[in-house]
Amino acid sequence: RRVEISKLAKGHVAGEPCPYVEYNDDERTTWQISVEKLRDLFPTHACKEFIQNYDLVGFDKSVEVPQLGDLHNLLQERTGFAVRPTAGLLHP
């Protein structure tokens, strides 16, 4: 599965919309459990900007794994920051 998602990232052209990933039931369940567990850590481990904007992203309102393109659009609109897919670790 990692290879499939990695191929989408490798095929992405900067400036083009981020590829849509069709997540399966196991991945959606993993996402839901992760958000539930991590939410308790936000007050002590997340920066204030993340906490202030958490509801805007809608992690708790959806059972779907957020799409990178949706996060990109939100960040671009609010901060000018852009994200793009990567198939592995990035080095400075």
MOPAC internal coordinates of N, CA, C and O (Angstrom, degrees):
PM7 1SCF
backbone

  N    0.0000 0     0.00 0     0.00 0    0    0    0
  C    1.4516 1     0.00 0     0.00 0    1    0    0
  C    1.5315 1   110.89 1     0.00 0    2    1    0
  O    1.2310 1   121.29 1   139.73 1    3    2    1
  N    1.3200 1   115.13 1   -40.27 1    3    2    1
  C    1.4668 1   119.23 1   177.31 1    5    3    2
  C    1.5139 1   111.75 1   -57.43 1    6    5    3
  O    1.2310 1   120.99 1   140.96 1    7    6    5
  N    1.3098 1   115.71 1   -39.04 1    7    6    5
  C    1.4655 1   120.73 1  -179.05 1    9    7    6
  C    1.5287 1   110.08 1   -64.16 1   10    9    7
  O    1.2310 1   120.29 1   139.02 1   11   10    9
  N    1.3381 1   117.05 1   -40.98 1   11   10    9
  C    1.4671 1   120.87 1   179.22 1   13   11   10
  C    1.5284 1   110.76 1   -60.11 1   14   13   11
  O    1.2310 1   120.78 1   132.55 1   15   14   13
  N    1.3190 1   116.11 1   -47.45 1   15   14   13
  C    1.4575 1   120.80 1  -178.46 1   17   15   14
  C    1.5278 1   109.85 1   -68.76 1   18   17   15
  O    1.2310 1   120.33 1   142.29 1   19   18   17
  N    1.3166 1   116.97 1   -37.71 1   19   18   17
  C    1.4626 1   121.47 1   177.40 1   21   19   18
  C    1.5275 1   111.16 1   -61.78 1   22   21   19
  O    1.2310 1   120.25 1   141.00 1   23   22   21
  N    1.3202 1   117.13 1   -39.00 1   23   22   21
  C    1.4681 1   120.98 1   178.79 1   25   23   22
  C    1.5263 1   110.83 1   -62.98 1   26   25   23
  O    1.2310 1   120.55 1   141.90 1   27   26   25
  N    1.3301 1   116.56 1   -38.10 1   27   26   25
  C    1.4637 1   119.69 1   177.11 1   29   27   26
  C    1.5255 1   110.24 1   -61.60 1   30   29   27
  O    1.2310 1   121.18 1   136.73 1   31   30   29
  N    1.3322 1   115.35 1   -43.27 1   31   30   29
  C    1.4681 1   119.70 1  -179.61 1   33   31   30
  C    1.5238 1   110.97 1   -66.18 1   34   33   31
  O    1.2310 1   120.18 1   136.65 1   35   34   33
  N    1.3231 1   117.26 1   -43.35 1   35   34   33
  C    1.4678 1   120.99 1  -179.19 1   37   35   34
  C    1.5225 1   111.78 1   -63.78 1   38   37   35
  O    1.2310 1   120.65 1   148.45 1   39   38   37
  N    1.3163 1   116.35 1   -31.55 1   39   38   37
  C    1.4610 1   120.62 1  -179.40 1   41   39   38
  C    1.5176 1   113.63 1   -83.25 1   42   41   39
  O    1.2310 1   120.39 1   174.41 1   43   42   41
  N    1.3172 1   116.85 1    -5.59 1   43   42   41
  C    1.4617 1   120.36 1  -178.14 1   45   43   42
  C    1.5196 1   111.37 1   -73.20 1   46   45   43
  O    1.2310 1   120.87 1   -42.15 1   47   46   45
  N    1.3174 1   115.95 1   137.85 1   47   46   45
  C    1.4587 1   122.33 1   177.01 1   49   47   46
  C    1.5210 1   107.42 1  -106.94 1   50   49   47
  O    1.2310 1   120.74 1   -53.63 1   51   50   49
  N    1.3351 1   116.18 1   126.37 1   51   50   49
  C    1.4670 1   120.76 1  -179.63 1   53   51   50
  C    1.5258 1   109.37 1   -53.80 1   54   53   51
  O    1.2310 1   121.29 1   -44.80 1   55   54   53
  N    1.3247 1   115.14 1   135.20 1   55   54   53
  C    1.4609 1   121.04 1  -178.70 1   57   55   54
  C    1.5067 1   113.28 1    94.71 1   58   57   55
  O    1.2310 1   120.17 1   161.85 1   59   58   57
  N    1.3158 1   117.29 1   -18.15 1   59   58   57
  C    1.4612 1   121.93 1   176.03 1   61   59   58
  C    1.5249 1   108.73 1   -88.18 1   62   61   59
  O    1.2310 1   119.82 1   -21.94 1   63   62   61
  N    1.3468 1   117.94 1   158.06 1   63   62   61
  C    1.4657 1   119.31 1   177.14 1   65   63   62
  C    1.5260 1   111.23 1   -58.86 1   66   65   63
  O    1.2310 1   121.04 1   -32.95 1   67   66   65
  N    1.3254 1   115.62 1   147.05 1   67   66   65
  C    1.4662 1   120.62 1   177.42 1   69   67   66
  C    1.5209 1   109.56 1   -64.73 1   70   69   67
  O    1.2310 1   120.00 1   -36.82 1   71   70   69
  N    1.3253 1   117.60 1   143.18 1   71   70   69
  C    1.4610 1   119.83 1   179.61 1   73   71   70
  C    1.5232 1   111.30 1   -66.33 1   74   73   71
  O    1.2310 1   121.04 1   -32.74 1   75   74   73
  N    1.3128 1   115.62 1   147.26 1   75   74   73
  C    1.4647 1   122.48 1   177.19 1   77   75   74
  C    1.5192 1   108.22 1   -86.15 1   78   77   75
  O    1.2310 1   120.59 1   -47.06 1   79   78   77
  N    1.3270 1   116.47 1   132.94 1   79   78   77
  C    1.4597 1   121.46 1   178.50 1   81   79   78
  C    1.5250 1   108.24 1  -109.13 1   82   81   79
  O    1.2310 1   120.54 1   -54.24 1   83   82   81
  N    1.3079 1   116.57 1   125.76 1   83   82   81
  C    1.4660 1   122.28 1   177.01 1   85   83   82
  C    1.5219 1   107.29 1   -88.42 1   86   85   83
  O    1.2310 1   120.36 1   -81.70 1   87   86   85
  N    1.3284 1   116.92 1    98.30 1   87   86   85
  C    1.4559 1   120.96 1  -178.64 1   89   87   86
  C    1.5233 1   110.42 1   -78.94 1   90   89   87
  O    1.2310 1   120.82 1   -33.56 1   91   90   89
  N    1.3371 1   116.03 1   146.44 1   91   90   89
  C    1.4634 1   120.39 1  -179.20 1   93   91   90
  C    1.5315 1   110.37 1   -92.56 1   94   93   91
  O    1.2310 1   120.64 1    -2.94 1   95   94   93
  N    1.3133 1   116.39 1   177.06 1   95   94   93
  C    1.4664 1   121.45 1  -176.57 1   97   95   94
  C    1.5307 1   112.37 1   -59.59 1   98   97   95
  O    1.2310 1   120.00 1   137.94 1   99   98   97
  N    1.3085 1   117.60 1   -42.06 1   99   98   97
  C    1.4739 1   120.68 1   179.18 1  101   99   98
  C    1.5318 1   111.04 1   -62.22 1  102  101   99
  O    1.2310 1   120.62 1   138.87 1  103  102  101
  N    1.3096 1   116.41 1   -41.13 1  103  102  101
  C    1.4685 1   120.29 1   179.80 1  105  103  102
  C    1.5278 1   111.10 1   -67.63 1  106  105  103
  O    1.2310 1   120.26 1   140.41 1  107  106  105
  N    1.3298 1   117.11 1   -39.59 1  107  106  105
  C    1.4658 1   120.10 1   177.59 1  109  107  106
  C    1.5252 1   110.83 1   -65.73 1  110  109  107
  O    1.2310 1   120.16 1   139.92 1  111  110  109
  N    1.3151 1   117.30 1   -40.08 1  111  110  109
  C    1.4668 1   121.13 1   177.59 1  113  111  110
  C    1.5248 1   110.21 1   -64.18 1  114  113  111
  O    1.2310 1   120.21 1   135.88 1  115  114  113
  N    1.3151 1   117.21 1   -44.12 1  115  114  113
  C    1.4617 1   121.40 1   177.84 1  117  115  114
  C    1.5195 1   110.32 1   -60.13 1  118  117  115
  O    1.2310 1   119.97 1   138.10 1  119  118  117
  N    1.3294 1   117.66 1   -41.90 1  119  118  117
  C    1.4574 1   122.08 1   178.18 1  121  119  118
  C    1.5350 1   110.48 1   -60.40 1  122  121  119
  O    1.2310 1   120.57 1   132.06 1  123  122  121
  N    1.3261 1   116.52 1   -47.94 1  123  122  121
  C    1.4653 1   120.57 1  -178.29 1  125  123  122
  C    1.5290 1   111.15 1   -60.76 1  126  125  123
  O    1.2310 1   120.42 1   134.42 1  127  126  125
  N    1.3019 1   116.80 1   -45.58 1  127  126  125
  C    1.4744 1   120.94 1   179.82 1  129  127  126
  C    1.5304 1   109.87 1   -63.68 1  130  129  127
  O    1.2310 1   120.53 1   137.33 1  131  130  129
  N    1.3236 1   116.59 1   -42.67 1  131  130  129
  C    1.4702 1   120.59 1  -179.88 1  133  131  130
  C    1.5215 1   111.52 1   -61.08 1  134  133  131
  O    1.2310 1   120.30 1   133.92 1  135  134  133
  N    1.3325 1   117.03 1   -46.08 1  135  134  133
  C    1.4610 1   120.51 1  -179.68 1  137  135  134
  C    1.5277 1   110.43 1   -62.62 1  138  137  135
  O    1.2310 1   120.64 1   137.42 1  139  138  137
  N    1.3224 1   116.38 1   -42.58 1  139  138  137
  C    1.4739 1   119.76 1   179.39 1  141  139  138
  C    1.5253 1   111.41 1   -61.09 1  142  141  139
  O    1.2310 1   120.23 1   136.01 1  143  142  141
  N    1.3092 1   117.16 1   -43.99 1  143  142  141
  C    1.4685 1   121.19 1  -178.52 1  145  143  142
  C    1.5276 1   111.86 1   -70.58 1  146  145  143
  O    1.2310 1   120.50 1   137.10 1  147  146  145
  N    1.3202 1   116.64 1   -42.90 1  147  146  145
  C    1.4587 1   120.68 1  -176.76 1  149  147  146
  C    1.5297 1   112.94 1   -71.43 1  150  149  147
  O    1.2310 1   120.45 1   148.61 1  151  150  149
  N    1.3246 1   116.75 1   -31.39 1  151  150  149
  C    1.4615 1   120.61 1  -178.18 1  153  151  150
  C    1.5271 1   111.80 1   -52.98 1  154  153  151
  O    1.2310 1   120.03 1   142.06 1  155  154  153
  N    1.3120 1   117.54 1   -37.94 1  155  154  153
  C    1.4678 1   121.85 1   179.49 1  157  155  154
  C    1.5254 1   112.45 1   -66.46 1  158  157  155
  O    1.2310 1   120.22 1   157.85 1  159  158  157
  N    1.3182 1   117.19 1   -22.15 1  159  158  157
  C    1.4624 1   121.27 1  -178.80 1  161  159  158
  C    1.5372 1   113.31 1   -89.94 1  162  161  159
  O    1.2310 1   120.06 1   166.38 1  163  162  161
  N    1.3094 1   117.49 1   -13.62 1  163  162  161
  C    1.4617 1   120.58 1  -175.49 1  165  163  162
  C    1.5260 1   113.42 1   -56.60 1  166  165  163
  O    1.2310 1   119.16 1   134.73 1  167  166  165
  N    1.3417 1   119.21 1   -45.27 1  167  166  165
  C    1.4735 1   117.99 1  -176.91 1  169  167  166
  C    1.5352 1   113.89 1   -58.25 1  170  169  167
  O    1.2310 1   120.25 1   149.85 1  171  170  169
  N    1.3058 1   117.12 1   -30.15 1  171  170  169
  C    1.4645 1   119.63 1  -176.95 1  173  171  170
  C    1.5305 1   114.07 1  -106.87 1  174  173  171
  O    1.2310 1   120.29 1   168.34 1  175  174  173
  N    1.3312 1   117.05 1   -11.66 1  175  174  173
  C    1.4619 1   118.65 1  -174.20 1  177  175  174
  C    1.5283 1   114.89 1  -125.87 1  178  177  175
  O    1.2310 1   119.52 1   168.79 1  179  178  177
  N    1.3140 1   118.53 1   -11.21 1  179  178  177
  C    1.4674 1   120.66 1  -177.81 1  181  179  178
  C    1.5274 1   110.20 1  -103.94 1  182  181  179
  O    1.2310 1   120.92 1   -31.55 1  183  182  181
  N    1.3139 1   115.85 1   148.45 1  183  182  181
  C    1.4691 1   119.82 1   178.03 1  185  183  182
  C    1.5254 1   109.57 1   -71.29 1  186  185  183
  O    1.2310 1   121.03 1   -21.15 1  187  186  185
  N    1.3153 1   115.64 1   158.85 1  187  186  185
  C    1.4682 1   120.40 1  -175.84 1  189  187  186
  C    1.5284 1   111.57 1   -62.08 1  190  189  187
  O    1.2310 1   120.02 1   146.37 1  191  190  189
  N    1.3399 1   117.56 1   -33.63 1  191  190  189
  C    1.4625 1   120.51 1   179.72 1  193  191  190
  C    1.5249 1   111.19 1   -65.02 1  194  193  191
  O    1.2310 1   120.75 1   141.08 1  195  194  193
  N    1.3200 1   116.17 1   -38.92 1  195  194  193
  C    1.4640 1   119.74 1   177.50 1  197  195  194
  C    1.5240 1   109.69 1   -64.46 1  198  197  195
  O    1.2310 1   120.60 1   131.82 1  199  198  197
  N    1.3134 1   116.46 1   -48.18 1  199  198  197
  C    1.4664 1   121.27 1  -178.74 1  201  199  198
  C    1.5274 1   110.56 1   -60.97 1  202  201  199
  O    1.2310 1   120.12 1   136.67 1  203  202  201
  N    1.3312 1   117.38 1   -43.33 1  203  202  201
  C    1.4604 1   121.40 1  -179.00 1  205  203  202
  C    1.5275 1   112.39 1   -64.44 1  206  205  203
  O    1.2310 1   119.91 1   151.26 1  207  206  205
  N    1.3119 1   117.78 1   -28.74 1  207  206  205
  C    1.4635 1   121.27 1  -175.85 1  209  207  206
  C    1.5215 1   114.06 1  -107.26 1  210  209  207
  O    1.2310 1   120.35 1  -177.26 1  211  210  209
  N    1.3045 1   116.94 1     2.74 1  211  210  209
  C    1.4641 1   121.66 1  -176.16 1  213  211  210
  C    1.5276 1   111.78 1   -55.76 1  214  213  211
  O    1.2310 1   120.16 1   131.76 1  215  214  213
  N    1.3290 1   117.30 1   -48.24 1  215  214  213
  C    1.4632 1   120.63 1  -178.20 1  217  215  214
  C    1.5274 1   112.15 1   -64.68 1  218  217  215
  O    1.2310 1   120.58 1   148.28 1  219  218  217
  N    1.3152 1   116.50 1   -31.72 1  219  218  217
  C    1.4553 1   120.94 1   179.55 1  221  219  218
  C    1.5260 1   111.47 1   -61.28 1  222  221  219
  O    1.2310 1   120.84 1   142.56 1  223  222  221
  N    1.3082 1   116.01 1   -37.44 1  223  222  221
  C    1.4621 1   121.01 1  -178.87 1  225  223  222
  C    1.5263 1   111.03 1   -71.59 1  226  225  223
  O    1.2310 1   120.10 1   148.23 1  227  226  225
  N    1.3289 1   117.42 1   -31.77 1  227  226  225
  C    1.4544 1   121.37 1   175.43 1  229  227  226
  C    1.5109 1   115.61 1    82.56 1  230  229  227
  O    1.2310 1   120.14 1  -154.13 1  231  230  229
  N    1.3214 1   117.33 1    25.87 1  231  230  229
  C    1.4626 1   119.84 1  -179.94 1  233  231  230
  C    1.5181 1   112.67 1   -56.71 1  234  233  231
  O    1.2310 1   119.86 1   142.98 1  235  234  233
  N    1.3220 1   117.87 1   -37.02 1  235  234  233
  C    1.4626 1   120.79 1  -176.74 1  237  235  234
  C    1.5221 1   113.17 1   -82.31 1  238  237  235
  O    1.2310 1   120.07 1   163.91 1  239  238  237
  N    1.3166 1   117.48 1   -16.09 1  239  238  237
  C    1.4598 1   121.08 1  -173.18 1  241  239  238
  C    1.5181 1   113.14 1   -90.26 1  242  241  239
  O    1.2310 1   120.49 1   172.03 1  243  242  241
  N    1.2946 1   116.67 1    -7.97 1  243  242  241
  C    1.4539 1   119.60 1  -174.38 1  245  243  242
  C    1.5222 1   110.47 1  -130.49 1  246  245  243
  O    1.2310 1   121.60 1   -34.15 1  247  246  245
  N    1.3050 1   114.54 1   145.85 1  247  246  245
  C    1.4618 1   119.28 1   174.19 1  249  247  246
  C    1.5235 1   109.47 1   -89.63 1  250  249  247
  O    1.2310 1   120.71 1   175.47 1  251  250  249
  N    1.3193 1   116.25 1    -4.53 1  251  250  249
  C    1.4577 1   120.33 1  -178.83 1  253  251  250
  C    1.5241 1   111.18 1   -86.22 1  254  253  251
  O    1.2310 1   121.37 1   -31.97 1  255  254  253
  N    1.3001 1   114.98 1   148.03 1  255  254  253
  C    1.4622 1   120.79 1   172.65 1  257  255  254
  C    1.5282 1   106.16 1   -71.37 1  258  257  255
  O    1.2310 1   119.67 1   -49.36 1  259  258  257
  N    1.3236 1   118.24 1   130.64 1  259  258  257
  C    1.4660 1   118.81 1  -179.28 1  261  259  258
  C    1.5274 1   111.57 1   -59.74 1  262  261  259
  O    1.2310 1   121.33 1   -38.64 1  263  262  261
  N    1.2967 1   115.07 1   141.36 1  263  262  261
  C    1.4542 1   120.67 1   176.20 1  265  263  262
  C    1.5252 1   108.92 1   -85.25 1  266  265  263
  O    1.2310 1   120.50 1   -42.84 1  267  266  265
  N    1.3074 1   116.65 1   137.16 1  267  266  265
  C    1.4523 1   121.46 1  -179.22 1  269  267  266
  C    1.5298 1   111.28 1   -57.53 1  270  269  267
  O    1.2310 1   120.33 1   142.97 1  271  270  269
  N    1.3170 1   116.98 1   -37.03 1  271  270  269
  C    1.4622 1   120.81 1   179.21 1  273  271  270
  C    1.5197 1   112.07 1   -62.68 1  274  273  271
  O    1.2310 1   120.27 1   141.30 1  275  274  273
  N    1.3320 1   117.09 1   -38.70 1  275  274  273
  C    1.4627 1   120.59 1   178.13 1  277  275  274
  C    1.5250 1   110.66 1   -67.13 1  278  277  275
  O    1.2310 1   120.62 1   137.21 1  279  278  277
  N    1.3235 1   116.42 1   -42.79 1  279  278  277
  C    1.4618 1   120.43 1   177.46 1  281  279  278
  C    1.5269 1   110.80 1   -64.66 1  282  281  279
  O    1.2310 1   120.57 1   139.49 1  283  282  281
  N    1.3189 1   116.52 1   -40.51 1  283  282  281
  C    1.4623 1   121.01 1   177.14 1  285  283  282
  C    1.5267 1   110.38 1   -58.14 1  286  285  283
  O    1.2310 1   120.53 1   130.65 1  287  286  285
  N    1.3310 1   116.59 1   -49.35 1  287  286  285
  C    1.4626 1   120.52 1  -178.41 1  289  287  286
  C    1.5250 1   111.65 1   -60.92 1  290  289  287
  O    1.2310 1   120.36 1   137.19 1  291  290  289
  N    1.3153 1   116.92 1   -42.81 1  291  290  289
  C    1.4609 1   121.57 1   179.46 1  293  291  290
  C    1.5259 1   111.07 1   -63.18 1  294  293  291
  O    1.2310 1   120.86 1   131.42 1  295  294  293
  N    1.3261 1   115.96 1   -48.58 1  295  294  293
  C    1.4619 1   120.16 1   179.46 1  297  295  294
  C    1.5283 1   112.01 1   -64.00 1  298  297  295
  O    1.2310 1   120.59 1   138.28 1  299  298  297
  N    1.3048 1   116.47 1   -41.72 1  299  298  297
  C    1.4615 1   121.03 1  -179.43 1  301  299  298
  C    1.5277 1   110.32 1   -61.63 1  302  301  299
  O    1.2310 1   120.97 1   135.34 1  303  302  301
  N    1.3117 1   115.75 1   -44.66 1  303  302  301
  C    1.4673 1   120.76 1  -178.95 1  305  303  302
  C    1.5287 1   112.03 1   -65.65 1  306  305  303
  O    1.2310 1   120.45 1   136.86 1  307  306  305
  N    1.3258 1   116.75 1   -43.14 1  307  306  305
  C    1.4665 1   120.41 1  -174.29 1  309  307  306
  C    1.5212 1   114.25 1   -86.29 1  310  309  307
  O    1.2310 1   120.27 1   149.87 1  311  310  309
  N    1.3301 1   117.08 1   -30.13 1  311  310  309
  C    1.4645 1   118.72 1  -172.16 1  313  311  310
  C    1.5221 1   114.53 1  -129.12 1  314  313  311
  O    1.2310 1   120.32 1   165.37 1  315  314  313
  N    1.3194 1   116.99 1   -14.63 1  315  314  313
  C    1.4553 1   120.08 1  -174.14 1  317  315  314
  C    1.5200 1   112.48 1    84.00 1  318  317  315
  O    1.2310 1   120.58 1   175.84 1  319  318  317
  N    1.3337 1   116.49 1    -4.16 1  319  318  317
  C    1.4580 1   122.10 1  -179.26 1  321  319  318
  C    1.5266 1   109.39 1   -77.51 1  322  321  319
  O    1.2310 1   120.29 1   -37.65 1  323  322  321
  N    1.3071 1   117.05 1   142.35 1  323  322  321
  C    1.4586 1   121.80 1   179.30 1  325  323  322
  C    1.5262 1   109.79 1  -120.88 1  326  325  323
  O    1.2310 1   120.88 1   -32.54 1  327  326  325
  N    1.3090 1   115.93 1   147.46 1  327  326  325
  C    1.4591 1   121.49 1   173.79 1  329  327  326
  C    1.5155 1   108.02 1  -125.97 1  330  329  327
  O    1.2310 1   121.07 1   -22.79 1  331  330  329
  N    1.3124 1   115.55 1   157.21 1  331  330  329
  C    1.4405 1   120.40 1   176.00 1  333  331  330
  C    1.5227 1   108.91 1  -147.50 1  334  333  331
  O    1.2310 1   120.21 1   -21.85 1  335  334  333
  N    1.3100 1   117.20 1   158.15 1  335  334  333
  C    1.4643 1   119.97 1  -178.90 1  337  335  334
  C    1.5227 1   111.43 1   -70.32 1  338  337  335
  O    1.2310 1   121.38 1   -29.86 1  339  338  337
  N    1.3174 1   114.97 1   150.14 1  339  338  337
  C    1.4611 1   120.48 1   174.52 1  341  339  338
  C    1.5271 1   107.77 1  -137.49 1  342  341  339
  O    1.2310 1   121.16 1   -32.98 1  343  342  341
  N    1.2952 1   115.39 1   147.02 1  343  342  341
  C    1.4630 1   120.35 1  -177.00 1  345  343  342
  C    1.5122 1   112.71 1   -91.45 1  346  345  343
  O    1.2310 1   119.80 1  -178.03 1  347  346  345
  N    1.3183 1   117.98 1     1.97 1  347  346  345
  C    1.4536 1   120.57 1  -178.89 1  349  347  346
  C    1.5135 1   111.06 1  -172.66 1  350  349  347
  O    1.2310 1   120.72 1    20.46 1  351  350  349
  N    1.2969 1   116.23 1  -159.54 1  351  350  349
  C    1.4435 1   120.77 1  -179.51 1  353  351  350
  C    1.5206 1   110.56 1   -73.99 1  354  353  351
  O    1.2310 1   121.42 1   -35.27 1  355  354  353
  N    1.3279 1   114.89 1   144.73 1  355  354  353
  C    1.4632 1   120.29 1   176.00 1  357  355  354
  C    1.5061 1   108.50 1  -103.06 1  358  357  355
  O    1.2310 1   120.95 1   -35.53 1  359  358  357
  N    1.3094 1   115.78 1   144.47 1  359  358  357
  C    1.4639 1   121.18 1   178.21 1  361  359  358
  C    1.5255 1   108.19 1  -115.36 1  362  361  359
  O    1.2310 1   120.06 1   -36.31 1  363  362  361
  N    1.3354 1   117.49 1   143.69 1  363  362  361
  C    1.4758 1   119.40 1  -179.82 1  365  363  362
  C    1.5163 1   112.71 1   -63.09 1  366  365  363
  O    1.2310 1   120.10 1   180.00 1  367  366  365

